[in-house]
Amino acid sequence: MRPWDHGNLQVTANKKYLAVGSKPFFWLGDTAWLMLEKLTEDEMYIYLKNRQQKHFNVIQATLIHRAQVLAQYEPFFDNDLGRPNPDSEFWTRVDRAIAMADELGLYMALLPTWGGWAKSGKLNLDNVEAYGSFLADRYGKYQNVIWLTGGDIRGNIAYDLYMKLGALLKERCPGQLVGFHPFGRTSSSLWFNDAPWLDFNMFQSGHRRYDQSSLGEWDDNKEKEGFFGEDSWRYVERDHATLPLKPTLDGEPSYEQIPQGLHDPSQPYWQDHDVRRYAYWSVFAGACGHTYGHNAVMQMFREQDNDPDFGVKSYWHQAIHDPGAGQMAHLYELMTAVEFSEGEPKEELLADGQKPKYERIAVFAGRDYAYFYSYLGTPFRVNMDKLLGSKVDAYWFDPAAGIYSYFGALDCRGVEEFVPPVKPAGHNDWVLVLRNR
């Protein structure tokens, strides 16, 4: 059964999560910015099928990303975004991609353009209504379409334009959610949280280490935007403290196999254990889901491409098998095994309080369960008497392998110390799972 067979995707009554009809929906996204431009139909199906089998349910892709698409497919008359060519092969490709995703039970989160088109003025207040109306007329009827305005851009760069586009899409496509994909280390809440068309917030936590607050690059952050380093959970806390309350998620964490800091390939590359940490930290802070990304897949790097970006080391069809993507399925299974939409972060369960940076123990709990994520696999103590129940079954859950390992039934009394196992190989992150008997 496809998600939307339960009903339209919508915000839950508590304003923190998403649901299809009355069924909670955990957003597990993958990043395929250039899929619609670069892949053949057969390749698109291989990619989409691969992601569907890993429990991904949202694919983030850009309609108009690079200038090359204009010459290759002529999606607009005279390259004017206000004059879409409905008979262009490009729009037929998009039609078929959405239909394939529909068949596989996948949502397509579509960016009308990458943010650079608004920044350059090629998408502007004079042509945005015509382009947005074309998209609404052609794709507004699809139940598996989500709209993402923006595209790695600050909202104030083209505020009036995005307000106009967001409002148009919401009015013309009332059954589809609308969000905004923001600039690095910022959130849509900084500019659009009050906008009626914005159904959920999205932040971009990637791609810098704690010590990379300023690199002298175009994507350095302004002081007023803050800098949270690798603390992806802080964006969730900030968004949830901003009224009106809306669901939020990390739409661009640090990608697997991309240089730390993004620009210098001589730097270490983010690995699967890093992407796990970004995911568990934000989700256990109360995010409504998570979007994963891989350097080679987001740009759909191919053998014939002569313009590699960000030190990419593999081709897309190789990278879809890298471990990080498969490990996201374990997060999905862990969250959907419980009533996650009724859960919340619960640091008061930590007997010794919270610790900084990599020592953090992320805690998420509901009526009959509690999850504790330890990135370093270090011991921690739990206030058992603050759990809701008298006895719990205890498991260690390996986020790399997706395996539960039971180790006992425990009374919910006093304080209990938990010492994670030591893996014979790989990074030693673990989730402690406590479930009421």
N, C-alpha and C positions, 0 to 999 in steps of 0.2 A: 504493500500500500504506500502511495506517495504521501508526503507530509500534508500537502494541501487537500487531500481527500478528507481530512478531518475538519477542514475549514480554512479560512484565510489566515495568513500569518498576522499576528497582532500582539500588542503589548498586554501583559498580564495585569490583573487588578492591583497588584502591589507595586506596579510601575518599575520593577527591577528586571523582569524577565520577559521572554517571548513565548507565545503559544500558537498552535494551529488549532482553531476551535477552542476546546477546553483542555487540549493535550499540551503539556509543556514542551517547548522546542529548544533544544540546546544547539546553538549556532556553532558548527565546526566548519570553518571556511578554509579554502586554499586560494593561493594567489596566482592568477594566470593573466596578468595584465595584457600580454600580447598574443594570447591564444587566438582571438578572432581575426587578427591581422596575418599571423604567420603560419598557422597549422592548416593542413588539408583537412577535409571532412573526416577521412579515415583516421588521421592522427588525433583530431579532436575527440573522436569516439574512444580511442584507446586511452587518452588522457582522462576523460570523464569517467569511463568505466573503472579505471584504476583508482580514482579518487572515491568513487561511490563505494567500492569494496573495502575502503579504509574508513568508512563511516563519515567521510566528508559529506556535508549536505548543502554547502553554499560555495559557489565559485565566483571570486571577484575578478572581473575582466573589464578592460576599457574598450569602448567602441572606437573612439578616435584618439589614438595615443601618439603615434609618430607621424611626421609629415609624409613619410613614404607611402602611407596608405592612400593619400589623395591621388598620387600619380599612378599607383598600381591598380586601383579599383574605381576611381572617379565617383566617390559616394555623394559628391555635391557638384552642381553645375558651377563652372568657373571657380572652383575651390571656395565657394561662398557657403559657410555653414548655415546661412539662412535660406539656402536653396538646395535642400536634399534631393538627390536623384533616386527616386523610388525604384527604378529599374536596374540600379547598379548591382553588379554581382556581389558587392560587399554586403548589402542588406540581405540578399538571399542567403549568404553564408551565416549571417547572424540569425536569420529565421531558422535555419537548419540546426544551428548550435543550440538555440533555445529549445527546439523540439527534441533534440537528443537528450538534453538535460532533463526535460520533462519526462521523457521515457524512463530515465534512470532515477527519478525522484530527487533531482538536484535543483536548488534555486540558483539563478544567475543574478549576482549583484553587479549591475551594470553601471559603469561611469560613462556619462555622455561624452566627455572628453577628459584627457589628463589636464591638470591644472595649468600647465604652460600655455594652453590655448586661450585661457581667460587672461593670464598675465600678459600675453603678447597683444591682446586686443582682437585676436581673430575670432574668438567667441566674445560677443559684446552685448550691450543692452539693446542694440538695434536688431540683431539677428537671433538672439536666444529664444525669443517667443516662437519664431518659425521653426527652429530646430527642435525645441522642446515639444511643440505641438505635433511635429512629425513623429517623434519617438512615442508620444502618448497614443497617437492614432494607430501606430503600427504594433506597439508592444504592450499597450495598456491593458489588453484583454488577457494576457498570460498570467496564470496563477503563480508561476514559478519565477517571476521577475521581481527583484528588489532594485531600487534606484540609489546610487551613491553619487551625489554631486561632489564637487571639489576634485581631488586628485593630487595629493602631496602639495597643498597650497594653503597659505594662511587665509582665513575667511575674510579678513579686512582688505585683502588685495583686490577682491572683486565682490565686495559685500552685496551691493545692490543687485548685481547679476545673479549671484547664487540665491538671494532671497526671491528673486523673480522666477528663476528656474525651479527652485524647490516648491514654491507655492503652485506653480503651473502643474508640475508632476503630481502633487498631492491632490489638486482639484480634479485633474483629468484622469488620474489613476487611483481612485480612492481605495481600491482593494489591495494596493501594493505599498509596502513600507518605503520610506524615504530617509536616507541618512546623508552624512558628509564625511568624506575621507580627507583628513587634515594633513598639515605639514608635520615634519618629524618632531617628536617629543612635544606635541600639542594635542588638543582634543577639540572636537566640534563644539563642545560646551563653552569654549572661550568666546565664541562669536554668535552661535545660533541656538543656544539652549531655550530661549524664549520663543523661538519661531514655531508657530503652530504646525508647520509642515514637517518639522524634524521629529521623527518617531522615536529615534534612539540615538545615543551618542556613540562616536567612534573615536578612539585615540590611536596614535602611532608612537609606540614606545621605543622602537629600534632607531639606530643600529649601533649605539655607542656604549662603551664601557664607563664605569664610574669615573675614571680619570680622563675622560675625553669630552669635558664640558665645552671646551673651545678648541677647535682645530684650524681656525682661520679659513674655513670653507664656507660655501654659499648656504649650507644648511645649519650653521651655528644658530643657537637659539638666543632670542632677546631675553634680557633679565626678567622682564615681567611675565614671560612664559614659564619661568621656572626650569629647573633641570633635575630630573629624578634619577639620572644614571640608568642603572639596570633595574631599578625598583618599579617594575611594571604595576604592582599593586597600588602604588600611590595615585596613579591616574584614576583608578576605580574609586578610591576614597574621595578624590577631588570632585569627580563627576557626581557621585552620590550625595555630596554635600551641596551641590548646586541645584537650586530650585527653579522651575518645577522638576521633580525627580523623573528621570528617564533611564531606561536600560542603557548599559554601556558595554563595550568590548574593545579589545586590542585588535585593530584592523591591520596593523603592520608592526609586529615585533621584530626583533633581530632575526633575519633569515638564516636558515641552515646553509652553511658553506658560502658565506659572504664575509669579506674582511671586517674585523672589528673596527668600527669607525667609518666603514663604507668605502672610503676613497683610496686607501693605501694597501695594495695587495701584499706588501711585505709584512703587514700585521697578521697576527693569528686570525684564523677563520672561526666563526661561530659553529659549534658542533651540535649534535642531537641532544646532548644533555643540557646545553644552554637553552635550546628551544623548549625543552620540557620545563625548565625552570620558569621561563617567561609565561608559559601557559598555566602551570599550576599556581603560580603566585597571583596572577590576575583573576583566574576563575575562583580560587578559594577566597579572594577578596570580595567576590560577589558579582563578577562580570557575567553577562548573559550568554557567554560563549567565548570563542577564540578563533582567530584566523592565523593559520600557519603560512610560512612562505619558504621557498628555496630559491637561491640565487639563479640557478640555471632554468628553473621552471617558470619563475615570474616573468623572465624575459624570453622564454621559449627559445633558448639558444640552440641553433642548428649547425650542422656541418658546413652549410653554404654561407653562413653569416660571417661577414668580415668586420663586424663592429661590436665585439664583445664588451660588455660593461662590467664594472665592479670585480675584476679579476676572476671571472667565471672560469671554472676548471672542467666542467663536464657538459654534455648535451642534455637537453630536456628529457629525452627518452631514456637516458641512463639515470638521471637524477630523480625521476619519479619513484625509483626503487630505494632511495636512500632511507636510512632508518628513522629519521625524525618524523616523516609523514606517517609511517605505520604506527609509530608510538602515540600519535594523536588519537588513534582509534581507542587506545587503552583509557585515555582521559574521558572520551565520549562514553565508553562503557561504564566507567566508574561513576560518572555523574548521572547517567540515565538509569542506573540501578537503584537510585533513591529518589525521593521527592525533592529534587535539587531546587526547584523554584520556591520552596518554602524554607530553604536553608539560608544561613547567613554566616559571615565571619565571626568567630568566637574565641578571641585571644584570651578571654578570661579563663578559659580552660587550661592555660599554661600556668603552672604553679610558680615558675620563676620569671614570668613576664616575657616580653618579646626581645629578640636580639637583632643586631643590625646586619645589613647586607646579606652575604651568603649564609650566615648563621641563622637567618630567619626561619622560624617554624610557622608555616602558613596553616591556619586552622579554619575549617568550614564545617558547620554542624546543623542538623535538623532535629526533629522530634525524636527520631529513633536511630540516629547515626552521628558519628563524628569522624572527620578526616584530618590528619596532621601530615603535612608534607615537609620533609627534611631534605634539603638539597645536599647537605654535606654528610648526611647519615650519622649525625652526632646525637648522643643521648639527650633526652628531655623529660621533664616531669609534668604529669597531668593531674589536675584537680578532678578526681573521679566523682566526687560527691556533687559536682556541678553538672554532671550528665543527667539527662532526663530518663531515668530508669533505675532498676535495682541491680541488673547484671547484664554484661555485654560479652559478646563473642569478639575476640581480638585476632586480627590478621595483619601481616605485613604484605603490602601490595607493591610489586615491582613496576614502576612506571615505564621502564624500558621493555619489559617482557610481558606485562599485562597479567601476571600470575599472582593469585592470592595464596598466602601461606599461613595457615591457621596455627595459633600457638596457645590458645586457652580461653576459658571462660572466667571473667573477672568481675568481682564485686564493685559496685559503684560507691566506694567508701574511701575516704582519705585521699592521699597523694600516692601516685604510682609512677615509678621511673620506667621509661622504655628505652632500650638500647637496640638500635637497628642492627640487623645482620650485616655482615661484610661480604660484598660480592667478590667472587674470585677474579673478576675482570670487569672493566667498565666503571663508569662513575657511580658512586655509592649513594644515590638518592633513593628515598623510600617514602611510601605513604603508610602511616598507621591507620588502620580501619577499625573502628569500634562500632558494633551494631547491637542494638538491643535484642535480647533473647526473647 
